[in-house]
Amino acid sequence: MIHYKVHREGQGRRAPALLLNGLMMTEAAWTAFTRKLVFSGRLLGCDFRGQLRSPGEPRAAFSENARDVIELLDHLDIERIHLIGTSFGAAVATMAAARYPGRVLSLTALTAGDHPDRTLLETEAQWRDGCLAALNGGDPRDFVRGLFDAVYSASFVAANRDVFEARLDAVATFPRSWYEGLLGLMASVRDYDLRPELGKIRCPALVVAAALDRIIPAARSEALAAGIPGARFETIEECGHGAVFEKPTEIGALVSCFLEGIEDEGDRDG
């Protein structure tokens, strides 16, 4: 079973919410967002297989990550849940909402697209090369520095240079398994295509794009929203792909408002 953490205990009978990571994240990376999220239910996070805290090899097929999420819900005796994902995690959340509609109360997809277009595939190839270089004796700081420049807006990186330099030193201590897991996760990205799945989604959905996203262009997020019946689409201005880090206040307010409008008090809260 994948690793999970309870970020916050819930109140009353509201169904819980689960945060699903981007490729480079762990469940601990949601802290800035969780501080801004107004939600009375239990709030959980997890790591996918191949990320730091979950056991086992990354899933070879992208859709198997959605099955891991459902198995976690079964383990925790959670009948239905609100899924909140960013990037890779948002795509997994979307797959889960389509294939397991009875288990997903709502879907929030942040900076995610409907399929891997040329921009994403080129980025994945660059990251794969950088990851391999780090595994073969190169300075991991070079790899991670390139990630920062791709994931965040230039203004955000410039304003937080000291923070990013400290992160470079921290990531340089990560074990080989982190890079090996990342390679496996990136490989699974190449074959995901949500377009045939989107029409199956019946729960309320919020899709949020970042205007300055250089990994998943806002047009791909807009296409994702257009394929989901009744989905709400929003764009965060002056923000790169790492929106939950760059704009936690704005993202938190959007998601809080969205969840507040969903009636789920009659559901078992796990």
C-alpha positions in Angstrom: 0.0 0.0 0.0 1.2 3.5 -0.7 2.4 5.8 2.1 -0.2 8.3 3.5 -0.3 11.0 6.1 -3.2 12.8 7.9 -2.5 16.5 7.4 -5.5 17.6 9.4 -8.2 15.8 11.3 -11.8 16.6 10.2 -14.8 17.9 12.0 -18.3 16.6 11.8 -19.5 14.2 9.1 -17.9 15.8 6.1 -16.1 13.4 3.7 -12.3 13.7 3.6 -10.0 15.1 0.9 -6.9 13.6 -0.5 -3.9 15.5 -2.0 -2.2 13.9 -4.9 1.4 14.9 -5.7 3.2 16.2 -8.8 6.1 14.1 -10.0 8.8 15.7 -7.9 6.7 16.1 -4.8 6.1 14.2 -1.6 3.0 14.7 0.6 5.0 17.0 2.8 5.3 19.6 0.0 1.7 20.6 0.3 2.2 22.6 3.6 1.9 26.1 2.1 -1.4 25.1 0.4 -2.9 23.3 3.4 -2.4 26.4 5.5 -4.6 28.3 3.1 -7.2 25.7 2.5 -10.5 26.1 4.4 -12.0 22.6 4.6 -13.7 21.0 7.6 -13.2 17.4 6.6 -10.1 15.2 7.2 -7.3 16.2 4.9 -4.9 13.4 3.8 -1.8 13.3 1.6 0.1 10.4 0.0 3.1 9.5 -2.1 2.8 7.5 -5.3 5.0 4.4 -5.8 8.4 5.7 -6.9 8.3 8.8 -4.7 10.2 9.0 -1.5 8.0 7.3 1.1 5.9 4.7 -0.8 7.4 1.2 -1.2 7.9 -0.5 -4.5 8.7 0.3 -8.1 6.8 3.0 -9.9 3.7 1.8 -11.8 4.5 0.9 -15.4 1.0 1.9 -16.5 -0.2 5.3 -15.6 -3.8 4.1 -14.8 -2.4 1.8 -12.1 -1.7 4.8 -9.9 -5.4 5.5 -9.8 -6.0 1.9 -8.6 -3.4 2.6 -5.8 -5.5 5.5 -4.7 -8.6 3.4 -4.5 -6.8 0.7 -2.6 -5.7 3.3 -0.1 -9.3 4.4 0.4 -10.3 0.8 1.0 -7.5 0.4 3.6 -8.7 3.6 5.4 -12.4 2.5 5.1 -13.2 5.7 3.2 -16.2 5.3 0.9 -16.1 8.6 -1.0 -13.5 11.4 -1.2 -12.7 14.8 -2.6 -9.5 14.4 -4.8 -7.2 17.4 -5.1 -4.2 16.9 -7.4 -1.5 18.9 -9.1 0.2 18.0 -12.4 0.8 14.2 -12.4 -1.4 13.9 -9.4 -4.2 15.8 -11.0 -4.1 13.5 -14.0 -4.3 10.5 -11.7 -7.2 12.1 -9.8 -9.0 12.7 -13.2 -8.4 9.0 -14.1 -9.8 7.9 -10.7 -12.9 10.1 -11.1 -13.6 8.6 -14.5 -13.0 5.0 -13.6 -14.3 4.9 -10.1 -17.1 7.4 -10.1 -18.8 6.0 -7.0 -15.7 6.8 -4.9 -15.0 10.4 -5.9 -17.2 13.2 -4.6 -15.3 16.0 -6.4 -12.3 16.6 -8.6 -9.8 19.4 -8.4 -7.2 19.3 -11.1 -4.4 21.9 -10.9 -2.0 22.6 -13.8 -2.9 19.4 -15.6 -3.6 18.6 -19.3 -5.8 16.1 -21.2 -2.8 14.3 -22.8 1.0 14.7 -23.1 1.5 17.1 -26.0 4.8 18.0 -27.6 5.7 20.5 -24.9 5.3 18.0 -22.1 7.1 15.2 -24.0 10.1 17.5 -24.7 10.2 18.5 -21.1 10.1 14.9 -20.0 13.0 14.0 -22.3 15.1 16.9 -20.9 14.4 15.8 -17.3 15.1 12.2 -18.1 18.5 13.2 -19.5 19.2 15.3 -16.4 18.1 12.5 -14.1 20.4 10.0 -15.8 23.3 12.4 -15.6 22.8 12.8 -11.9 22.7 9.0 -11.5 25.9 8.7 -13.5 28.0 10.9 -11.3 26.9 14.4 -12.4 26.1 17.2 -9.9 22.4 16.7 -9.0 22.2 20.5 -8.3 22.5 21.1 -12.1 19.5 18.8 -12.7 17.4 20.4 -9.9 18.3 23.9 -10.9 16.9 23.2 -14.3 13.7 21.9 -12.7 13.2 25.1 -10.8 13.6 27.2 -13.9 11.0 25.1 -15.7 8.5 24.7 -12.9 8.3 28.3 -11.6 7.9 31.7 -13.1 11.2 33.7 -13.5 9.9 36.4 -11.1 9.2 33.8 -8.4 12.6 32.2 -8.7 14.3 35.6 -8.6 12.4 36.7 -5.5 13.1 33.4 -3.7 16.7 32.8 -4.7 17.9 32.0 -1.2 15.1 29.5 -0.6 15.9 27.7 -3.9 19.6 27.6 -3.1 18.8 25.9 0.2 16.6 23.4 -1.6 19.4 22.6 -4.0 21.6 21.5 -1.1 18.7 19.4 0.4 17.9 17.6 -2.9 21.6 16.9 -3.4 21.3 14.5 -0.4 18.4 12.5 -1.8 19.2 8.8 -2.3 19.6 7.2 -5.8 16.2 5.6 -5.3 14.6 9.1 -5.7 16.1 9.6 -9.2 15.4 6.0 -10.1 11.8 6.4 -9.0 11.5 9.6 -10.9 12.6 7.9 -14.1 9.9 5.4 -13.7 7.2 7.9 -13.0 8.3 10.0 -16.0 8.1 6.9 -18.3 4.5 6.3 -17.3 3.6 9.9 -18.3 4.3 9.2 -21.9 1.3 6.9 -22.4 -1.5 8.7 -20.5 -4.4 10.0 -22.4 -7.4 11.3 -20.5 -9.5 12.3 -23.5 -11.4 9.0 -23.8 -12.1 9.1 -20.0 -13.3 12.6 -19.5 -17.0 12.1 -20.5 -17.4 9.4 -17.8 -16.8 11.9 -15.0 -20.0 12.8 -13.1 -18.7 14.6 -10.0 -18.3 18.4 -9.7 -14.9 19.3 -11.2 -12.6 22.4 -10.9 -9.7 22.7 -13.4 -7.1 25.4 -12.7 -4.4 26.5 -15.2 -1.3 28.7 -14.7 -0.9 31.4 -17.2 2.9 31.1 -17.3 3.0 27.3 -17.3 5.9 26.1 -19.5 5.3 22.4 -18.9 1.6 22.1 -19.4 0.3 25.1 -21.3 -2.9 26.6 -20.2 -4.6 25.5 -23.4 -4.2 21.9 -22.4 -5.8 22.5 -19.0 -8.6 24.3 -20.8 -9.1 21.3 -23.0 -9.2 19.1 -20.0 -12.0 21.2 -18.5 -13.9 21.3 -21.8 -14.0 17.5 -21.8 -15.4 17.1 -18.3 -19.2 17.6 -18.2 -20.0 20.8 -16.2 -16.4 21.5 -15.2 -15.4 24.9 -13.9 -12.2 26.4 -15.4 -10.0 29.1 -13.8 -6.6 30.6 -14.7 -4.1 31.9 -12.2 -2.2 34.8 -13.7 1.5 35.5 -13.2 2.2 32.0 -12.2 4.2 29.0 -13.4 3.5 25.3 -13.3 4.2 25.0 -9.5 1.1 26.9 -8.7 0.5 25.3 -5.2 3.9 26.8 -4.2 3.8 30.1 -6.1 0.2 31.1 -5.3 -1.0 29.1 -2.3 -3.3 31.9 -1.2 -5.1 32.2 -4.5 -5.2 28.5 -5.2 -6.4 27.8 -1.6 -9.2 30.3 -1.9 -10.4 28.8 -5.2 -10.4 25.3 -3.9 -12.0 26.3 -0.6 -14.8 28.0 -2.4 -15.3 25.1 -4.7 -15.4 22.5 -1.9 -17.7 24.7 0.2 -20.4 24.5 -2.6 -20.5 20.7 -2.6 -23.0 19.0 -0.4 -21.5 15.9 1.0 -22.5 15.9 4.7 -24.5 12.7 4.3 -21.5 10.7 3.3 -19.4 8.6 5.6 -16.2 10.5 6.5 -14.0 7.5 6.9 
